[in-house]
Amino acid sequence: MMLQTTPLHKWHGANGARFIEFANWSMPIQYGSGSIEEHRLVRRSAGLFDVSHMGQIMVRGNAAGEFLDRLITSDVSSLEDNQSIYGLLCRQDGGVIDDVFVYKLSGEWLVVVNAANAARDLAWFQTNLPAGGVELTDASPRFAMFALQGPRAIDVMDSLCGSEDTGNVGGVPRFSAVRATIAGAECTIGRTGYTGEDGVEIFAPAEHATAIWEAIFAEAGALDIACGPVGLAARDSLRFEPGFALYGHELTEEISPIQARLKWACNLEKDFIGAEALRLQAEQGVTTRLATVQLVERGVPRQGHTVISGGTEVGYVASGMYAPTIDAYCANVFVASALARIGTELEIEIRGNRKRALVVKRPLYKPAYR
Amino acid sequence: MTFDSNVKYQESHEWSRKDGDLIVVGISDYAQDSLGDVVYIEHPEVGSTKKKGDPFGVIESVKAASDVYMPVGGEIVEVNTELDDNPGKVNESPFGDGWLMKIRPSDPSDYGSLMSADAYQEYTKGLED
């Protein structure tokens, strides 16, 4: 099967990208400087990510808000125009179908979904569609999506597209969005991201993708702000340190938001698919839950490794890696709730060797904007 | 890409260099470049004896864990513990500070069967397609 490519594919190839297959897309995993340097660049200055593989579902109609409020765990109905919120799509039993970002724009809702789940999400939306008043469009092909992240990201954006009409991007509160023109093309820019740094996510018309992408680097260059492209490997380590979930790791259909410590993203007072199951879990407690550990010995924990306590298997690794900012080998694990407390000693079995690990406070890296 | 002509190579991308009676082993520039940033090295036990072709350790990069294989049979006499705090040296200096370990070969003729730099470069070209 032919892999899908983003409008920037050629640019990536010409600029030192290594590609991997991710959810049927060919995406850059890293560029020439390597993923650890890309990670550090985002923490100290700015990095630009092509995340055009992510799906966009547009929802319109007079019942759109009510519809999304029933499918998504968070307070979607409280959004004003140009605001956004993180939330989850759950099954009746509370298992997570996807984690999503919802923007309320004027007259329509934009739901940003994971590439691997896009088709399944759209099918789930269609299954739950009311008799009338809601119109769904898969808008993914229309958009290129970029993230500019890092302490200098807003400086670049303000210089690039700050205007009297839109106000500076720097004046936009976190989780709000503006319309602005970049390289002659109108874009939607949300003050959000997936790295623990300040920054934006940009929804750009696909046909202008390369011009917009290059305009961002040109602006950073003119301002003498270090800024480079960042691949999926650094995207993973940048999201891991501030404790953001990655679907397929910390979230699956077999894991509930309560287990994944995402109760904050669920309004259990409202009625949504899965609410009943999650209320019960919140009241009675869950038997297994997410914990973050730091290894005391050297070794790289990875997804699927076994977690051991007192000689017996008590859980598994959901994500694990060398965390560059922490300078330590760390993992997110699902273990018996009693073992998820800070300071608990656990062991992780890596190729037959048991490595000592300690449950630590989450997140490993406190987001810079908090 | 550097193909150091002072060392010999094998198809699994380790290089070997004669150092007196010992053989110093590392991974090639080609290998470190394909692996990406190295974050951990699992060393063999010093004093252990392994056959040519046996796995002697693991290199963990950001992307994956990869076994490394004995270029010659023999006893492991030293491992590069400098890499414990600086695994990135494998990327920065694969033929220098990024060496992995030293072997006292049990059969000195093993070394002769390894590839020259030119042969190895030809071999890697075949892997690109």
Interface residues (C-beta under 8 A of the other chain):
Chain A: R18 I29 Q30 G34 S35 I36 E37 A233 S237 R298 G299 V300 R302 M321 Y322 Y329 R351
Chain B: G36 D37 V39 Y40 E42 V58 E60 V62 K63 A65 D84 G88 N91
